[in-house]
Amino acid sequence: MDSPTQNTSLQRLQNVEKRIIRVLELAGGVMDELANPTGPRKEFINNHCREFMKMIKDIQVTLRDEIKSACEYRPFEKCDYSSRISNEICCKKLEYVLSQLDAMKQTIDEYQATI
C-alpha cells in the first residue's frame, strides 16, 4: 500500500488522489473496451476490473486510516478560542444594547424638551 517514506498525512492523501485518477482511467478503459465495435476482450476487462477493485480497497483503507487519525488528533482541545469568541460576541451585543439605550434616552430628552 503506502511506502515507508510516505509518512505525512498530506503525502498519503496525495497518493490517494493519484490512485483515484488511476481508478477513473481504469473505468474509462473498460468503458472504451465495452464500446469496442468488435466486442469486448474478456481478459482485458477482467484485468482492469481486478485492478480497479484492488485500488478502491486501498483507497478506502487509506482514507479510513486518515479519518481515524484526524479524529484522534485534537490539538485545540485545551484552546480557549470558543470562550474568547463568545465573550467578544457578548461584548458586541452589550455595545449594541447600550447604543440603543442611548438613542432611546436621546429621544426621551428631545420629547421632554418639546413639552
GIRA-V765049 format. One record per pair of residues at least 6 apart in sequence whose C-alpha atoms are under 8 Angstrom apart, sorted by the first residue. I is the first residue (numbers start at 1). GAP is how many residues later the second one is. If there is no record, write none. Layout:
i & gap
I & GAP
I & GAP
//
This chain:
i & gap
1 & 57
2 & 10
6 & 6
9 & 57
12 & 50
13 & 50
16 & 43
16 & 46
16 & 47
19 & 36
19 & 40
20 & 36
20 & 39
23 & 29
23 & 32
23 & 33
26 & 22
26 & 23
26 & 25
26 & 26
27 & 21
27 & 22
27 & 25
29 & 19
30 & 14
30 & 15
30 & 18
30 & 19
33 & 6
33 & 7
33 & 8
33 & 11
33 & 12
34 & 6
//
